[in-house]
């Protein structure tokens, strides 16, 4: 049975809110911290390409990778429909090669948490560094416990609609599955989709990793490719920690060492 992430059309509706502030934040990070010259963006685990499309509209050279072929096909089709130049390919975020370098990379919407082991994170960071210009940035957007302890598990619901299609979504972090040795837990995404020709429920459940900020800082320092420049919350340089189901993120800004 296909999971929710194998239905990019449903995902595109479910996550269809204004991404321009998030892209504004990344652009401001580039202005503040980057030494790279290239006006180019790599979106890792790009999903339906919402951020890719916005950066392409802003004149960036853009490319994305995603583990799901369905997502890659959807991105390329959507970009073609908008006459946008967007590259997208299927790849494992743990280890990949792009054959070129970018000024900035981004990993949005919690995808970093699918790197379950220290070795996965090391391999991933090496892969990202290899496809960045010296002094280029890597911006990571993820759920991270804010008080340096695991807990406060999320269970949030929201509704999005486009045309006659409505998606009632629920995201659950199953705290009862937390493995303190691995620092992993199961999360679940549920879409109930209704419309003139559809009435179905699709579900994704997967193991993810709960990273505390000190743990991330230690791992990034041990791997050595990046300097951790700053930590923000909710795409806000003032670091306000205001709860909103669409803005409960930690934003990490890393800079590739020369």
N, C-alpha and C positions, 0 to 999 in steps of 0.2 A: 504494500500500500504506500502511495506517495505521501511524504510528509508535507507540512505547511510550506517549507522552503522550496519544495518542488513545484509550487504553484506561484510563479512570480507575479502573475496578474493579480492574485489575491493580496500578495505581499505589497505590491505597488499601491493598492488602494489603502491597505491597513496602515501603512507608514507615510501616507500622503499628507504631510503637513509642511509648513513653510520651512525649508532647509536653508534659506538665504542667511539667517543669522549665524548658523553653524559654519557656512562657507565664509561669511564675513570674518568670523573669529579666526579661521585658518589663515586667511589673507593677512590679518593683522599680526598673527604670529610670524608669518614670513617677513613682514615689514620690520618687526621688532628684533628677530633673532637670526634670520637666515643670512648666510654669506654666499649662497648659491646664486648663480646668474640665470639659470634656466627658468622660464615661466611655464612649468610643467608639473603635473600632479599624477601620482600613482595612488589609486584607491584599492586597498587590500580588503578582500572579502566584500566586494562592492555591492552585492545584492542586486537590486533592480536598477542600480545606476543613478539614483536620485542626486547624489553629490556630483557624480561624474558629469551629468547633463548640465548642472548649474555652472560648474567650472568651465565646461566647454562653451557655454553661452557667454562667459566672461572673457573668452579669448585664450584660455590656457590650452596647451597640449595635454591631453588626458588619456590615461589608460587604466584599466581595471583588471583585477583577477578575482575569480570566485571558484569555489570547489564544485558548484552545481552547474552542469551544462545548460540546464533550463534557464538559469539566471543569465548566463553569458549570451545565449540566443536571444533572450528578451531584451537585454541591453542593446545589442547590435541592431535589433529590429526597431526599437524605440528611437535610437539615435538616427537611424536612416530616415525614419518618418519625420524627424525634426530637421533633417539635413545638417546634423552635427557630426563633426569628425571625432569619433570616439573609438579607441581600441579596447578590446576586451577579450580575455582568454581564460581558459579553465586551468587552474593550478591549485596546488596544496599550499596554504599559507605557511606551513612549517618549513618548506624548502622550495624555492622557486628561483628562476632566472628570467630577466627581462630583455637582455641583450642591448640595453641602453641605460642611460642615467637620467634621473628626474631631479628637479629642484626640491620637491617635497613629496612625502608619502603620508597617507592617512589611513587609519583603521577605525572605522566608526561603529556605533551601535553594538558595543559589547563583544564584537567578534574576537577580540584578543583573548577572551576567557576560554576559547576553544583550544588554546595551547595548554595542555594538561600537565606537562612535566617541565622541569628546569631545562632539560635537553631540548624540548620543543621550543621553548622561549629563546634559548641560545641560538638554535638553528634559524629561527625566524628572524631574530635581530641581525644575524650575519647576512641573511638573504636580503633584508631591507637595506642594510648598509651598502651592499654590493651594487644596488641599483640607484643609489643616491649620489649626487654630486658632493664633493667635499664641502662641509659647512651647510649642507642641506638639512631640512627638518623632517622629523617623523612625529606626527600628532596622533595620539591614541585617545579614544573616547570610550570609556567603559564604566560599569558599575564597580565601585570599590568602597568597602566599608569605610566610613569617614572617621571612626573613633579608634582605629587600629585594633579592632577585634571583630571576629566573624559573627554575624547575627543581623537582626533587622531584615529578615527575608522579605522579598517583594512579592506582592500578589496584586496586580493592577489590571484594570479593565478599561477599554476605550472603544469608541465606535467611529468608523470613517465610512463615507459613502462617496461614490462617484457615478454620476448618471443614475441608472436603476440598480446598481450593485451596492449592497451594504455589507460591511464586514464588522461583526462584533468580535473583538479580540480580547484575549486574556493571556497575561504572562505571569507564570508562577515559578518562584524559586522554592524547591522542595527541601526545606531546611532539615527535615528528618532523614534525608539521604546523605547529609554532610559526613565526609570521611576526614577526620582530623589529621590523619597521617599524610594523605594525598592533597588535602585542602580542596577537595572536589565535592560537587553536589550536582543533582539533577535539576535542570530547569525545563519548563514546558511552555510551548506556545500553542494556543488554540484559536482557530478562526472558525466562526460560524458565519457562513456566507449565504446571503439570500438575494434573490432577484427574479426577474421574469422567467429565466431558464435555468436557475440554479438554486438549490437548497441543500447545502452540505456542510459538514464539519470536518476540518482537517487539523491534524495535531502533529507537533514535533516535540520530542523529548530527547534530551541529550545530556551527557555529563559535561560540566564546565568547571572552571577553577576559580576559587575566590582568592584574589590576590590582595593582600594588605600593602599599603604604600611602602613601608619599610622593606618588605620582601621584594617588591618590584625594584626599588632603588638598589638593593643589594645585588639582585640578579643582573640588572643593566650594567652596574659597575663592574661586576665580575666578567661579563662578556666583553665589555670594553670598547665597543664600536661607537657608542654615543655618550654624550654629556647630557645629563638631565638638567634642562634649563629651568623648568617651572611646572607647578601643578596648579590648575584652576578648577573651578566648579561651574557646570552649567553654561559653558561657553561665555563666561563673564570674567573680564579682567579684574573686576572688583572682588571676585571669589565669593559671591553670595551663595549660601547654601539654602536655597528656597525649594521646598518640595513641590514638584509638578510631575505628573506621570510622563510628560514629554521632555522633561529637563531635570533628571536626577543623576547626572553624569559627572564623573571625574575626567578632567582633560589633562593629559600629560604631554609636555612638549620636550622632545629630545632633539639634539643637534649632532650630526655626524662629525666625529673627530677628523681632523686633517691627517 
